[in-house]
Amino acid sequence: MITLTSAALLTAARGRLAEPELLGLRSLIGAGAVCFDIGAAYGMYTYPLAGLAGPAGQVHSFEPLPLPYRLLAAGCRLAGAANVRLTNAAIGAGAGWQRLRLPYRFGLPIHGWAHLQEGLKHPVRFTGVRTLDVPVHTVDTICDLRELTRVDFLKVDVEGFEAEVLSGAARTLDRHRPALLLEIEDRHLLKYGRTADDVTGPLRDRGYRMHVWRAGRWVRAERVTTRHRNYLFLP
């Protein structure tokens, strides 16, 4: 079942109905890989990662919003994704509890724009915002608690909070040198008073090189532009 779910998402990616970078995962994830899906939402990346990593691999998925978490948990059970460990929490620079802002428009929640309140400098105005307190972990702490001896891949889509996630993953980056797929968009980073350079600069200093998915392959890129949302970093 997980194979069918993954295949459906890859077909959607080919038709631009899902993120095209899904098509580039096969060249990055092998059997037995240990992956993180941070900001998992409804599982667009969780399912393909689980299929590629296989029974010997692990996918550690994190989603702080209750509804997407419950739907993804149900989907993983139906798909038989036994190698997925799903956690109803956010990932950041430090462990504890933080307030999450969930914007509403026309009375409906916009789950894709939910973001942590800590460090917020330029809040985006919406017709309504609901707040909820959520647990926050760090990648480094998760690796320690779950006794992970390898980490091969991190996907991070956290609406501008990427720099904080990477800060809390510093030891993991240095020890395991995983590939990273990050959403980097100025419109989200601006909320926290950050720029793309605040995300890419420290990674370049660690020896990572940036790539984008273009014309069916990963291509080296030197800067973040509005043409792409997602950027791959390889050590």
N, C-alpha and C positions, 0 to 999 in steps of 0.2 A: 504493500500500500504506500509506503514512503517513496518507493520508486515512481509510482504513478503520480503522486503529489508533486514530486520534484520535476518530473517530466512536464506536467501541466504548467508549472511556473516558468520553466525554460522556454516552452512554446510561447507563453505570454511575453517573455522577454524578447524573443525573436520578432514578435509583432509590435514591440514597443508598448505593450500593455503592462509590463513590469520592467524593473530597472535592467538595462542591457548588460550591466556589469555581472549579472548572474551567469551570463554565458562564459565569462572568463574565469569562473571558479574552478573549472575542471583542471586548468593548468596550474592551480595553486594548492588544491586540496587532494591528498592521496588517502588511501585506506589507512586507518589507524590514526589519522590526524586529530589533534585536540584544538577545538575552535571555540571562540567566544562570539556570541551575537548580542551586542550591547545596544539596547533600544530595539528589541526584537519585534515589537508591534504584533502583527498577526502572523508572523513567521515567513515572510517573503524570502529571507535568507536562511532561517533555521532549517526548513525542510530540505533545500538543496545541500546544505552543509552536512546534514545528517545522512543523506543518501551517499554523498561522496566519501565521508569519513568511514562509513560502514560500521558493522557491529563491533569492530575492534577500536573504533574511534569514539570521541566524546564531543558533544556540542553543549556548551554552557550558555544558556540564553537568559537574558535579563529584561524584564518589562515591568515598569512600576505601575502602569495604569490597570485598574482592576478588570475592566471589560476585555481589552485585548489579551490580557494574561489568561483569563478564564477561557476565552475562545481558542487561544493557542494551546493551552493545556488539553482541552477537549480534542483538538485536532491532532495533537501528537499521540494521544491515546488511540484514536481511531486509525491513525496511520501506522501504528505499531512502532513509533520512533523511540525505542527503548534506550538509544544512546543519547537522547536529549535530556539534560537536567535543566528544568525551567525554574527560575526564581522570580518572585514578585517583588522586585526591588530595582533601584537605580544604581548606577556606578558613577563614582566621582573621585575627587582627590583625597577624601577622608571618609572614614566610617562614621555612622550615626543616623540621625533622622533629619530630613530636610522637607521643606514645603514645596510641593509641586503645583504649578499653575496649569489648569486645564481651560483653555479659552472656549467660549461658546459663540456661535453666530446663528441668528434666527432660531434660537432655542435649542440648537443641536451642538453637541461637543465636537471640537476639532482635535481629535486625538493626535494627528500628525504635527500639531503645533504645541503640544504640552511640553513644559520646560521647568527646570528647577529654579527656584526663586533666589537661592544664594548667589551673590555676586551680580545680580541683575542691575544694570545701570540705565538701560533705555527700554523700558517695557513697551511692548507693542499694544496698542489700544484695540480692544475688542468690545462687542456689545455686552459681553458678560464673561466673567472668569470665576471658576470654582477652584478652590484650593483644597489640597489634601496632604497630610503628612505621610511620607513614604520612607522606608529604610534605604540607606545608601551604603554600599560596600565599595571597596577598591579592588582592582584586578589583582594587585599583589596579595591582599588579604585572602581573596578567594583561592588563589594558587596555593597559599600556605595551608588554609583550612582543609582544602580538598586534596592536598598532597600531590599536586600535579608535577610530574617530572618533565613534561614538555608542554609547550604552547606553540602551535604552528600558525594560527591565524586569529586576528581580531577584526571584527566588523563593528564600527562605531557610528551610530546615527542618533545623536542626542541633542539636536536643535541648538547648536552653538556652544554646547558644553564639552566639546571634544578635548580642548586643552586640559581641562580638569581631569577627564578620564585618563588621559595619557600621563598626567602628573602622578596619578595613583597607580600607574602601571610601570613606573620607572624601573623597578628591579626586574620585572618580567621582561621588559624590552631589552635590558642589558644581558640578562641571563639566557633567554630563549631566542631572541632575535626573530620574533614572529613577523609574518607578512601582515600588513594593516590595510584595511579598506575603510576610508573615512569619508563621511559627508562633510564638505567644507563649503559653506556659503556665507558670504558677507552679511546677507540679510538676517541670518540667525546669529552669527558671531557678534554683530553690532549690539544685540541685546545685552551682552556682557562686556561691552567696550573693548572687544578684541578684533583682530584682523586675521586674515589667512596666514600671514607671516608668523603670528603667535603660535599657530599649529604646525606649520611646515618647518619653521626655523629650527626648533629643538630636534626635530627628526633628522633634518639634514646634518646637524651637529653630531648625531649618533651614527651617521654613515648611511642613512636611508636615502633611496632615490625614488622620485615620484613618477607615476605612470597614470595614463588614462586609457580607457577602453575605446578604441577607435577602429572602425573597419574590420571588426572581428579579431582584434589582437590588442595586447597591452603595448602602449607606445610611451616612450619617455616624454615627460613634460617638465617644463622649468618653472611654470607659474600657474596659479589658480586663476581661472577665468569663469565667466558666466556661461560658457558653453558646456561645462560639466559640473555635476553635483558631487560625484564620487571620485576619489583619488586613491590609487593603490601605492603603497610604500613598501619597497623591498630592500632588505639590508644588503 
